[in-house]
Amino acid sequence: MGIFYYEVVSIDGDYANLKRMDSESEELKLVARALLPPEIAEGTKLKYEWMQYEIINGDC
């Protein structure tokens, strides 16, 4: 399992669009908000590790 860094690009109802911060890809990942910390907002940075998302501060 790896560690991946994301930024919340948009929130649409029960889903959020995440963009990888540690990759050149412009592709967005659609994730159910139930899997994300409840405090997320657009621009929130997240770390994904061991099938869990965690809010982080600063750059990856």
C-alpha positions in Angstrom: 0.0 0.0 0.0 1.2 3.4 -0.9 0.6 6.9 0.4 -1.2 9.3 -1.9 -2.0 13.0 -1.5 -5.2 14.7 -2.8 -6.9 18.0 -2.8 -10.7 18.4 -2.7 -11.6 20.2 -5.9 -15.3 20.2 -5.5 -18.1 18.8 -3.4 -21.3 17.6 -5.1 -23.9 16.3 -2.6 -22.7 13.0 -1.2 -19.5 12.9 -3.3 -16.3 14.9 -3.5 -13.9 15.2 -6.5 -10.3 14.7 -5.5 -7.2 15.6 -7.5 -3.9 13.9 -6.9 -1.3 16.4 -5.7 1.7 14.0 -6.1 1.1 13.1 -9.7 0.9 14.9 -13.0 -2.5 13.5 -13.8 -5.4 15.9 -14.3 -7.9 13.1 -13.8 -10.3 13.5 -10.8 -11.3 10.8 -8.4 -14.9 10.6 -7.3 -15.1 9.6 -3.6 -18.2 9.2 -1.3 -18.1 11.8 1.4 -18.9 9.0 4.0 -15.3 7.9 3.4 -13.8 11.3 4.0 -13.4 13.4 7.2 -16.6 15.3 7.9 -14.7 18.7 8.1 -13.6 18.7 4.4 -14.3 21.7 2.2 -13.0 22.7 -1.3 -9.3 23.1 -1.1 -8.8 20.7 1.8 -5.6 18.6 1.4 -5.8 14.9 2.3 -3.5 12.0 2.8 -4.7 8.6 1.8 -3.0 5.7 3.5 -4.2 2.2 4.5 -7.7 2.9 3.0 -8.2 6.0 5.1 -8.3 9.7 4.3 -6.8 12.2 6.8 -6.7 16.0 6.6 -3.2 17.4 6.4 -1.7 20.9 6.5 0.8 22.2 4.0 2.3 20.6 0.9 2.9 16.9 0.4 
